[in-house]
Amino acid sequence: MAKKQPPFKTEAQEAEWWANHQNLIADRFEQAKAAGKLSNGSVARVARERASQGGASPTITIRLAQDDLTRARAFAAEKGLRYQTYLKMLLHQALNSEEKRAGRR
């Protein structure tokens, strides 16, 4: 692979990098195709395999203030995500941050 994406400090930095390297993904797909590493539905298949190995995420119910839910839906829409996915990402980031703060990581 020709170029590796660097770590990004902000979403704006990442957006700028991808805008300046638009052909990178197409080139990577062409290289994977030439190497015989592409197949129909391969991403979905890998996701299914991982889900079956680790078990599905449990379904939970939490109560949120309507304002928080509205804000989460708006931010998720801006990012092209479902709001549940966005909330899981936020929770994951907050837990990681709390672990680091508590010196557990």
C-alpha positions in Angstrom: 0.0 0.0 0.0 1.4 3.3 -1.1 0.4 5.6 1.8 -0.7 5.1 5.3 -3.2 7.5 6.9 -1.7 9.4 9.8 -3.4 9.7 13.2 -5.7 12.7 13.3 -6.2 15.1 16.2 -9.5 16.5 14.8 -12.3 15.4 12.4 -11.4 18.5 10.3 -7.8 17.2 9.9 -9.1 13.8 8.8 -11.5 15.3 6.3 -8.8 17.5 4.8 -6.4 14.5 4.5 -9.0 12.4 2.8 -9.9 15.2 0.5 -6.3 15.5 -0.5 -5.9 11.7 -1.0 -9.2 10.8 -2.8 -7.6 8.3 -5.0 -6.1 6.3 -2.2 -9.1 4.1 -1.5 -9.6 3.4 -5.2 -5.9 2.4 -5.5 -6.2 0.2 -2.5 -9.2 -1.6 -3.9 -7.5 -2.1 -7.2 -4.5 -3.6 -5.4 -6.7 -5.9 -3.4 -8.6 -6.9 -6.5 -5.3 -7.7 -8.3 -4.2 -9.7 -5.3 -7.5 -11.6 -5.3 -8.5 -10.4 -1.9 -11.9 -8.9 -2.8 -15.2 -10.8 -2.8 -18.9 -9.9 -2.8 -20.1 -9.0 0.6 -16.7 -9.5 2.3 -17.2 -6.7 4.8 -20.6 -7.9 5.8 -19.3 -11.4 6.1 -16.5 -10.4 8.4 -18.8 -8.4 10.5 -21.2 -11.4 10.8 -18.3 -13.7 11.7 -17.0 -11.3 14.4 -20.5 -10.9 15.8 -21.0 -14.7 16.0 -17.6 -15.2 17.7 -18.0 -12.6 20.4 -21.8 -12.8 20.7 -24.1 -10.1 19.9 -24.2 -6.9 22.0 -26.9 -7.2 24.7 -29.9 -4.9 24.3 -30.4 -2.5 27.1 -32.9 0.3 27.9 -31.8 3.7 29.2 -33.7 6.8 29.8 -32.4 10.0 28.3 -33.6 13.5 28.5 -35.4 14.5 25.3 -33.0 17.3 24.7 -30.0 15.0 24.9 -31.6 12.5 22.5 -32.4 15.3 20.0 -28.8 16.5 20.2 -27.4 13.0 19.7 -29.7 12.4 16.7 -28.5 15.7 15.1 -24.8 14.9 15.7 -25.2 11.4 14.5 -27.0 12.6 11.3 -24.1 15.0 10.6 -21.7 12.1 10.8 -23.9 9.7 8.7 -24.5 7.4 11.7 -27.5 5.9 13.4 -28.0 7.6 16.7 -27.7 4.4 18.7 -24.3 3.8 17.1 -23.3 7.4 17.9 -24.3 7.0 21.5 -22.3 3.7 21.8 -19.3 5.5 20.4 -19.7 8.3 23.0 -20.1 5.9 25.8 -17.0 3.9 24.7 -14.9 7.1 24.5 -16.1 8.3 27.9 -15.3 4.9 29.5 -11.8 4.8 27.9 -11.2 8.4 29.1 -12.4 7.5 32.7 -10.1 4.4 32.7 -7.1 6.5 31.7 -8.0 9.2 34.3 -8.3 6.5 37.0 -4.9 5.0 36.0 -6.5 1.6 35.0 -5.1 1.5 31.5 
